[in-house]
Amino acid sequence: MKKKPKVILIALAALVIIVIFAVRAAMGNVEANLEQLSEQPLEEINLAGVADGLYRGSYTAFPVAVEVEVNVNEQVITAIELLKHQNGQGGAAEVILDDVIVAQSLEVDTVSGATYSSMFILKAVED
């Protein structure tokens, strides 16, 4: 009977160790995705020859996913609708869409405190 609590304690300790390693692996994956994003340059928007219409773009890398719809009229971005933004704590970045429309460029300042979400949104517009 005294062996049972020891076995349970050992099993619990093993489970805790497994969970710790799983969390560390997941965090490493997140950090790698975000570092990869920061190394990818944004290409300048060139709307010459782009037909009027709605264009969808997306960019996803765990833990953020973004999908946008860009309205182009006479080679000008007239509207950008954010269709999906799984953002963790980067919801503040959504205001960057207005900056892109005004500047007609992806060369806009990212939102402080939501830098990665800002970059994801810009990559989705670029797509």
C-alpha positions in Angstrom: 0.0 0.0 0.0 2.9 2.4 0.7 4.2 1.9 -2.9 1.0 3.3 -4.5 1.6 7.0 -3.4 5.2 6.7 -4.6 4.1 5.5 -8.0 1.6 8.2 -8.3 4.1 10.8 -7.3 6.7 9.5 -9.9 4.0 9.5 -12.6 3.0 13.0 -11.7 6.6 14.2 -11.8 7.1 12.6 -15.2 3.9 14.2 -16.5 5.1 17.6 -15.3 8.5 17.1 -17.0 6.7 16.2 -20.3 4.5 19.2 -20.1 7.5 21.5 -19.5 9.3 20.1 -22.5 6.2 20.4 -24.7 5.7 24.0 -23.7 9.3 24.8 -24.4 9.1 23.2 -27.8 6.0 25.2 -28.7 7.5 28.5 -27.5 10.6 27.7 -29.6 8.4 27.2 -32.6 6.6 30.6 -32.0 9.9 32.4 -31.6 11.3 30.9 -34.8 8.1 31.9 -36.7 8.3 35.5 -35.4 12.1 35.7 -36.2 11.5 34.4 -39.7 8.8 37.1 -40.2 11.1 39.9 -39.1 13.7 38.7 -41.6 11.3 38.9 -44.6 11.3 42.3 -46.3 8.1 43.8 -47.5 7.9 44.3 -51.2 6.7 47.7 -52.5 3.1 47.7 -53.8 3.0 48.1 -57.6 -0.6 48.5 -58.8 0.3 49.4 -62.3 -1.6 47.1 -64.6 -3.7 45.7 -61.7 -7.3 45.4 -62.7 -10.1 47.0 -60.6 -11.5 44.5 -58.1 -11.3 42.8 -54.8 -8.1 40.8 -54.0 -7.6 38.5 -51.0 -4.4 38.0 -49.2 -3.3 36.1 -46.2 -0.3 35.4 -44.0 -0.2 32.7 -41.3 2.6 31.6 -38.9 1.7 30.2 -35.5 0.4 32.0 -33.4 -0.9 34.7 -35.7 -3.2 34.3 -38.8 -4.4 37.2 -41.0 -6.7 37.4 -44.0 -7.5 40.6 -45.8 -9.6 41.8 -48.8 -8.1 44.7 -50.7 -10.3 46.8 -53.0 -8.4 48.3 -55.9 -9.9 51.0 -58.1 -8.0 52.7 -60.9 -4.7 51.5 -59.5 -5.4 52.8 -56.1 -6.1 50.9 -52.9 -9.5 52.3 -51.8 -10.3 49.9 -48.9 -8.9 47.1 -47.0 -11.1 44.8 -45.0 -9.7 42.6 -42.3 -11.5 39.3 -42.7 -9.6 37.3 -40.0 -7.0 38.3 -37.4 -6.1 35.7 -34.8 -3.7 37.8 -32.9 -3.0 36.9 -29.3 -2.5 40.4 -27.9 -1.9 42.2 -31.2 -5.4 43.6 -31.9 -4.2 47.1 -31.7 -2.3 46.5 -35.0 -5.6 46.6 -37.0 -5.4 50.4 -37.3 -2.4 50.0 -39.6 -4.8 49.3 -42.5 -5.8 53.0 -42.7 -2.1 54.0 -42.8 -1.6 51.7 -45.8 -4.6 53.2 -47.6 -3.4 56.8 -47.0 0.2 56.0 -47.9 -0.6 53.6 -50.8 2.4 51.8 -49.5 3.4 49.1 -47.1 6.2 51.4 -45.8 4.2 52.5 -42.8 5.1 52.5 -39.1 4.1 49.4 -37.2 1.9 49.7 -34.1 3.9 49.9 -30.9 3.0 46.9 -28.7 1.6 45.0 -31.7 4.7 44.9 -33.9 4.4 41.3 -35.0 0.6 41.6 -35.7 1.3 44.7 -37.7 3.9 42.9 -39.8 1.5 39.9 -40.3 -1.2 42.3 -41.6 1.2 44.0 -43.9 2.4 40.6 -45.3 -1.3 39.7 -45.9 -1.9 42.9 -47.9 1.3 42.3 -49.8 0.0 38.8 -50.7 
